Amino acid sequence: MRTKLSTTVSVENYRFLERKIHSGEEANLAEAIDRVIRRVRRLENRERLAEATARYFDGLDARAVAEENELAHDFSSAAGEINFDEEL
């Protein structure tokens, strides 16, 4: 479903979107705007995840931090043994 949007943007932003269309990256203005918004939303989600992760680890006691570090080490070691080319 699509919703009609009528707005004014800066000349610089309009030129950026037009370049996306002319380069063939996007078929039209609507798709160019949708892609830019998806990228911004993804970046915002990553920021929220990073902040939540930092809060989680900041709130851990020393014993829990040691357990988390041990798990991270174990996962890292296990991942090093996987041949991803053969897993597909």
C-alpha positions in Angstrom: 0.0 0.0 0.0 1.3 3.5 -0.8 0.3 6.8 0.5 0.5 10.1 -1.4 3.1 12.5 -0.1 3.4 16.1 -1.2 6.2 18.1 0.3 9.1 20.4 -0.4 12.7 19.3 0.1 16.0 21.1 -0.2 17.6 21.4 -3.7 20.5 19.3 -2.5 18.3 16.5 -1.3 16.2 16.6 -4.5 19.4 16.3 -6.6 20.6 13.4 -4.5 17.3 11.6 -5.1 17.4 12.4 -8.8 21.0 11.0 -9.1 19.7 7.7 -7.6 17.1 7.6 -10.3 19.3 8.6 -13.2 22.0 6.1 -12.1 19.4 3.3 -12.2 19.6 2.6 -8.5 16.0 3.5 -8.2 13.1 3.4 -10.7 11.4 6.6 -9.5 11.3 9.3 -6.8 9.0 7.2 -4.5 11.3 4.3 -4.5 14.3 6.5 -3.9 12.6 8.1 -0.9 11.5 4.7 0.5 15.0 3.4 0.3 16.5 6.4 2.1 13.9 6.1 4.8 14.6 2.4 5.2 18.3 3.1 5.6 17.6 5.8 8.3 15.2 3.5 10.1 17.8 0.7 10.1 20.5 3.1 11.5 18.1 4.2 14.2 17.4 0.6 15.1 21.1 -0.1 15.3 21.6 2.9 17.6 18.8 1.7 19.9 20.2 -1.8 20.0 23.7 -0.5 20.8 22.3 1.7 23.6 20.2 -1.1 25.0 23.2 -3.5 24.9 25.4 -0.9 26.7 22.8 -0.4 29.4 22.6 -4.2 29.8 26.3 -4.6 30.3 26.6 -1.5 32.5 24.0 -3.0 34.8 25.8 -6.4 35.3 27.6 -7.3 38.4 31.2 -8.6 38.2 30.2 -12.3 38.3 27.7 -11.8 35.4 30.4 -9.9 33.4 32.8 -12.8 33.8 30.2 -15.2 32.6 29.4 -13.1 29.6 33.1 -12.8 28.7 33.5 -16.6 29.0 30.5 -17.2 26.7 31.9 -14.6 24.2 35.2 -16.4 24.2 33.6 -19.8 23.7 31.4 -18.6 20.8 34.4 -16.9 19.2 36.5 -20.0 19.4 33.6 -22.2 18.1 33.0 -19.8 15.1 36.7 -20.0 14.2 36.3 -23.7 13.5 33.4 -23.3 11.0 34.2 -23.4 7.3 31.4 -21.3 6.0 32.1 -22.2 2.4 31.3 -25.9 3.2 28.2 -25.1 5.2 26.2 -24.0 2.2 
